[in-house]
């Protein structure tokens, strides 16, 4: 009953689309024209390494924010020893802006003093920006409270008034997924801060922290709720999503943990101690488990020795970062920021810019079906293959087809009828194939066989889609626009091909043929699913 209702609703939407609607540009099409923004902080490591860290980003950075601006106890500006005019000049040659971040390093007294002396501090910052040919300032004053909310905003207002309009003023703000009004979250008036700044950088991390219970640093729910809070108060084009390049580890059986660790370092630990990784689909975060046995070579993380025992490490990898970048597309945000450069696994950089701009696979960025590939990836209907590829021209297998349709149409088991294909018992898609068969979407080839890894032909796919969509029958047999099919030559698939064509789901080749025995490619399947969803 539920399935029939869903498809009736689908048909109404489809009919309305055919009669009334015009094609609409996708989010990816509109945003990729200009490209998304990307910035990163630099804090850890020797300043002599900063240029190396930027170079390995593969040209993905628009702004780098080094640790040049600290505070004295009285709240006045303290220039750090990291400040380098050579680095600033090199970045400018590379087309990268240098926007130092101003930090109180969680020291509440320093933060309060800075805001109380905001006029003096703002002038000092403006003078430093001019003197060292910097491109603005990123305000990162943390751990003040709701009592400083108004003067925090006023400090940013004064900064904006003292810096030239072509210089950046941005603010790093606490994530607020729970709509807190007290404490350090309460110190940020998102709406007012946005009026005086180029963007707000949401520090959407440390959901679980040092001293707290084990858990992801930035789970899917936490990050998305933080975005939604911001969108209620700030224009989307002024929101930058912060991504952590680090993780946190807890030793099993101890009462205190959550120490920080570089994402790159996690990968080394996994290799060294033969650990393993579990990707939590709910949190969209990876969790590494390593065990250090007695007699194993000792290991140190940021000077802290890891004793024998089992450790749980929540961190970020390519898959979790790719998911977070998809949220930038989903909500059409300005772009991303990250804490902090040098902590990441450098394997992310060859593809980061593609991911950020909606192209999640290295072989799909310039493909004719890239928009459809992005669409089905975001929906979770189709996944890639190893190596961050989509393999768009690979033939779609019968197993893949069953899995995609089960996911897309939320099909469920109708019971246990005892029927099992003998060649799918140990197959990765056994459950999806069984569900698709029970729902009359697919059938076997005889002798209890399914041939899950056999490519799906175009006529087979037409029949599958006809089975699952259950669209109203045509008033007549419909006009046959193809020279290479007929009811006589294709008795079992002809009606489905014509029906799917009349409803605008299938198209033929440029030569006027349908090519029923050609394999359906993965790219073609992505296009078919996008057409179905949008029409």
N, C-alpha and C positions, 0 to 999 in steps of 0.2 A: 504493500500500500504506500509506504513512504517513498519507495523508488519511483512508482508510477506518478505520484504527485510531483516529485522533483522534476521529472522529465516533461510533465505537462507545463509546469512553470517555465522550464527551459524553452519549450516550443513557443509560448507566448512572448517571451523575451526575444527569441529568434525572429518571430514574425514582425514584431515591432521594429526590430533593427532593420530588417529588409525593407520595410515600408517607409520608415521615418528617419533612420539615423544615417549620418555620414561618418566616414572613418575619422577616428580621433587619434592624434599623435600620442604615443606612449610617453610615460615619464622618462624613460631612457632616451628617447629621441630628443626630448626638449632639453634635458640636462646635459647630454653628451656634446651638444653643440658648443657649449661654453666650457665644460670641464669643471669638476668639483675641486674645491680648495683642500689643501693638505698642509698642516704645520706639525712641527714636533719640538718638544723641549729637549735641551741637552743639559745634563746635570752631572752624571757620573763619568768618571774616567779623567785622564789627563787632557787638558785643553789642546795639547798637540795632536790628539786623536780626533778632534771634532771634525776637521775637514774630511778625514777618512770615513767617519760615520755618515756624513752627508753624501759623499761620493758613492757610497754603496747603495743609496736609495734609488739609483737608476733614474734620476731626474724627476722623482715623484714629489719633491718638496717645493712649496711656494714660499714658506716662511720657516725659519729656524729661530727658536727662542732659547738662547744660552743663559747661563746663570751669572749675569753680570751685575744685577742690582740686588743688594741686600740692605739691611737696615741696622743702624746703630741702636743702642738701647733707648735713646731719646727720640727715635722715630725718624731720624734724618737719613739721607741716602748714603749708603756705603758701596763703593765700587769694588768688585771682587778682583782678585788676582787673575781670574780667568779672562778678563777683558783683553781682546787682542785686535788691534787695528788691521793687522795682516789678515786675520780670519774674516773680518768684516769686508775688507776689500775683495778677498777671494770669493766670498759669497755673492757679492754684487756682480762680479765678472760672470758668475754662473747663473745670474738671474734670480738668485734667492735673497729674499729680504731677511734682515736681521732685526728681530724684535725681542730684546731681552725681557725676561720675566722678573718682576719685583716680588720678592718673597720675604715673609717673616718666619718661615720654616716652623710653622705651627706654634710659635711663641706668642701667646695672647697679649702679653704686656707690650711687646714690640709692635704688634699689630694695632693695638689701641693707641699707642703713642703716635704712630704714623698717621692714623686717621685724625687724631686731635690736631696734629701739626700739618694738616693736609696741604695748606697753601704753600708752605715752605717746601715740603717734599715735592709737590707738583712742579714747582719752579726748578728745583734741583734736577729732576728727571728731564724736564724740557731742555735745560742747559746741557745735560749729558748727551741727549739725543742729537742735539745740534753739533756739539764738539766732536763726537766720534762718528758722525755721519750714520747714525742708526736710523731704523725705519719705524720707530715707535716704541711702545711699551705694552707688555702684557701684565696686568695686575693680578697677582696671586697671593693675596693676603687671606690666610685661613685661620680658623679657630677663634675668631671674634664671635660675638653673639648678636641676638636680635636688638640689643641695646645700641649697637653701632650701625644698625641698618641704614639709617638716614645719612649719617656722616660718611659711610662707605660710598653711597651714591654720590654725595656731594664731592668727595675726593675725585671720583671718575669724571664728574662734570667739570671740575677745575682743570684736570689734566687735559680734557678735550679742548678747553678754551685756550690753553697755553701751547698746545702743539699745533703745528700747521695742519691743514685739512688733509694733506697727502701723507701724513704720518698716522700709523695705526694706533688706536687705543682699543685694547680688548681686555676681557676679564675672564679669569678662570673661576667658575662657580661650582659650588657643591651640587652633587646630584640630589634630587629631592623626589624620589618615587613615592614617598608616603605623605607628601604635602605637609611636612614639618614646618612649624612657625617659630620654634625655639632653637637655642643652641646655634651651632655654626651655620646650619642650613638657613636659619632665620635671619642671618646677617645679609643675605643676598636678596635684594628686591629686583627680581629678574626684569620686570617690565621697565622700571626706571633706569636700571643699569644699561639696558639695551638702547635707550634713547641717546646715550652719550658715548656708546662704544660701537666699533665696527662689527663685533660679534662677541658672543658669550661662548666660552669653551667649557662644555659640561664635563666635569671630572667623573665620568660614569664608571667608576671602579672603586675598589676597596669595599665592596659589599660585605665581604668577610675580610678580616683584618688581623693584625698581630695581637694576640691575647684573646681573640674570639674563637668561636667554634669553627671547625673546618667547613669549607664550602667554596664555591667559585668566587673569583675576584670580581667578575662582571657577568652575571647570568643574563640570559635572554630577557626574562621578565623584568629584572632590575633595570637593565639598560633601556628597554622599550618604555617602561613606566616613567623613567627620567626624561626621555624625549617628549612624551605626551604632556608631562607637567610643564616643560619649557614651551611647547607649542601653544599652550593655553595663554601664554603671557608674552611671547616673543615671536616676531616674524620668522618664518622658517629660514629665510635667507641670512639671518643673523645667528643661526645656531650651528655650532661646530661640535661634533660628537667626539669626546675623548675616549681613546682606546688604550688599555694598559699593555705595555710590552714586557710585563713581568708576571710572576706568579707568587704563590705563597705555599709554604710547606708546613706540615704538621707531622710529628712523630707519633705513630700509633701508641696508645697507652699512656701518654703523658697529658698533663693538665694544662700545659701552656704551649702555644705554637703560633703558626701563622707568619713565620719569618719570610722576608722578601727574598726572591731569587729571580735572576734574569731568565727570560724565556729561552735564550740561547743556551744558558747553563743547564736548564732542565733537560734539553736534548742530549747533552754530554753525559749527564747522570744516568739517563735511561740506557744509553749505549754502554756505559762503564759497568753498570750493575745488572745488566740484562733485565731492565724493567719493562713494564708494558703500559699501554695507554688505553683508557676507556673514554670514549666520547659520549658525554651525557646529552641525549637528544632533547631533553626537557630544558636543561640549562644552556644548551648549545656551547658547552665548555668542555675542554679535555681535562682528564684527571690521570696523572701518572702515578704508578705504584712502583716503588723500588725497595729492595731489601738489601741491607748491608750486613753481611755475615761476619762472624768472628774470623779473623785472619785476612779479610779483604783489605785492600789498600785504603787507607783513610782518605777522607775528602773534606774540603773546607768550602763553605759558601759565605762570602763576604766576611772572612775571618773566623767564622763559627764552624767548629768541627762537627761533622755528622757521625754520631756514635752508631754502633751496631743496632739494628732494629729495622722496622718497616716504616716507610714514610709515604704519606699521601700528599701529592703536589697538584694543586689546582693552578692552571696557567692558561696561556693563550697560544694557539697554534694557527696554521694557515686556515683550517676549516672554521675555527671560531672567529678569526678576524674577518674572513670572507663574509660570514653571517652578519657581523656588525656593520660591515660596509654596505651590505644589502639594505640595512635599515636607513642609511643615508639616502639611498634611492627610493625606498618605500615612502619616506616622509619628505623627500626632496629638500634635504637640509643643505646648508652651505658646503659642508665638507667634514673633514676629520682632523683631530689633533691626537697626539700620542705622548705618553710618558713611559719611558723617555728614550731618545735615540741612543743606540749602542747596546740596549738591553734586548733588542728583538733578535729573532732568528733571521739572518739576512736572506734566507730563502724566500721571504715574502716579497722582496722588492722587485724582482723581475716582472711581477704581475700586479703589484699593488694599484698602480694607476688604472689599469684595466678594470680591476675589481671595483675600485672606487667609482668609476664611471659606468658601472653596470655590466661590464663584460667579464664574467666570472671564469671563463675558460680561455686558455692561451690560444686555442685554435678556433675561437668563435668571434673574436673581436672585429674582423672584417668579413665575416661570413654573411651571405645573403639572408640567412635565417636568424641573424643574431638577436633580433628583438623577440622572436618567438622562443629562442633558447633561453634568454634572460627571463622571460615570462614563466616558462615551465619550471625553471630552476627556483624562482621565487615562490612559486606555488608548492614546491616540494614534490612535483609529479615525476620529474626526471632528474637523475643525478649524473655526474660525470664519470669518467674512467680515470684510472691512476695517471698521475702526472699533470693534474689540473687541466685535463682535456675533456672535451665533450664528444669528440669523435663524430662530428656531424654527418660525415659521408659513410660511416659504417652502417651495414645493414642492421635493421632492428630485428631482434630475435623474438620468437613467439613468447618466450618467458618475459622479456622486457615489456612486450605489448600488454600481456596480462597484468603485470605489476603496475604499469602506468595507469591503466584503466581502473584497476581496483583502488589505487590511491586517489585518482581524480574524482571518481564518483562515489567514494566512501562506501564501497560494497562490503558486505559482511557475510559471514557464513550463514547458511540457511539450515544448518544441522549437519549431522554426520551420517552420510548415506553409505559409507563403507567403500565408495568408489575411489580408487587411487591409481594414477598412472604409474606403471612400473618403472618408467625412466625419469620420474621426478622425485622419487622417494628421498634422495639425498641432495636434491637441487636447491640452490639458494632461494628460488622463487616458488617452492612447492606450495606454501600456504596461499600465495596470491593466485597461482594457477588453479588450485582447488576452489577458491572463492569465485573466480571468474567462470569456472565450469558450472558451479552450482547456480550461478546467476544467468546461465545460458549465453554467456558472452563468447566463450571459446568452446571448442570440442576437440576430441582426440583425432588421430589419423587412422585408428583401427588397431586391433590386437592389444588393447590396453596401453597404447603408446601415445605420447604427446609431442615428442621431438622438441623439447624446450629451447634448444640452441639453434634450431633451424630458422633462417630468415623468414620474415613475414612478407608475402607478396602484396602488391597494391590491391588486388581483388580480395585477398583474405582480410586486409585491414578494412576495406569497405564493408564487408559482411560483419566484422566485429563491431564497428561503429553503428551499423544499422541495428544490430542486436541490442546494444546497450542504450542507444538513444530512444528507441521505440517511438520515433516520430510518426505522425499521421501518414497513412498511405497516400500516394498521389492519386488524383482523380482519374488519370489514365496511366499508361505505362511510361509516360514522359517521352520527350524527344531525346533521341540518342545523338549526342554531338560527336561521338567518337567513331573513327573508321575501323578500329581494330577489335570491337566487341559486338556481340549480338546475343540474343536470347538462345540461339542455337549453339553458338560456340562457347558461351559462358552460362550454362543453364542454372548453376547454383549461386552465381554471384551477380548476374546481370541486373536484377531488380535493385539490389543494394547499391551497385555502382551508380545507376541512374538516379536513384533516390538521394544518395549523398551528394551527387552533383547538382541536382535541382535545388537542394537546400543550401548550396553554397559552401559545402564543407570540402569537397574534393574538386580539383581542377585537373585537366588533362595536360599533356605535354604541348610544347610549342608547335609540334607538327600535327596537332589535331587528334592524336591518339591517346588512349588511356594507359596503355602498356600494362595490362593486368598481371602479367607474370614477372614484371620487374620487382626487385626487392624494394620495400619501404625503407628509406634511410632514417636515421635518428633525427636529422634536421627536418625531414618531411613530417615525421610524427610530431615534433614540437610545433610546427606550423598548424597541423590539423587540430591539435589540442587548443591552441590559442584561438583559432577560428571558432571552435565549439564554445569556448568560454565567453568570447566576446560577442557572439551572434545569438 
